[in-house]
């Protein structure tokens, strides 16, 4: 492997996701809690921050209220004006459309608080395993058609924001690489390789061979990428964070993807990733360095 000492590593934190307090006692839920936690996460070394609100990702109307995001993010940006913040979005289906699902992204850009757009370039059956080790008989599909993906890509270009690109399955990455080869991928993209834990039946497992498979697909591109052990994983303790940093990648931590018997805070999870980076001689990227690595055009965000 190449000597990567001295090359900054980006740490992203996904602070809450769908977690409940009984699952993780430190999870921030209200806008005030989210803001306080995100400021602490920035001070601990995170430069990209992701959070959910109370609106469901699957089910509901498909629309997300931008107000809780804006309330939390204005408080963050008042203290840390170069924070790079981005939301989640709802899955598609007959009950909604992509314009409705992406409406809060446009509203947050108009409010001048959003740091990244998001593109989820594919559809995944979501659900864990039952007591017999079989996929649960649930009807939960996170749907994004190719038409939806085209809309998200073009919206990010129109709005002048970078792209947080979620990769839950290899097919997702093939879609993104098609845009890249065609020169149609908007600037400011970061590819996020989400590995599934053993308790779920989607995504590649969080192993070195899985990572190498994705990196073989990315070979020849200049796209920045990070790893996350989603759906109840531990990206640091499974060794994936170290493997990614050794190969020039970046890392997402946080209570959204985290799982296991421990009940850490987001700040503690960041500290664990920071320690791995320091052992490898990779400094933690600043917000300005993160923006440079991603090639963000609309940066920094200045709250109004």
Secondary structure by P-SEA (a helix, b strand, c coil): ccccccbbbbbbbbccccccccccccccccaaaaaaaaaaaaaacccccccccccccccccccccaaaaaaaaaaaaaccccccccbbbbbbcccccccccaaaaaaaaaaccccbbbbbccccbbbbbccccccccccccccccaaaaaaaaaaaaaaccccbbbbccaaaaaaaaaaaaacccccbbbbbbccccccccccccccaaaaaaaaaaaccccccbbbbbcccccccccaaaaaaaaaccccccccccccccccccaaaaaaaaaaaaaaaccccccaaaaaaaacccccccccc
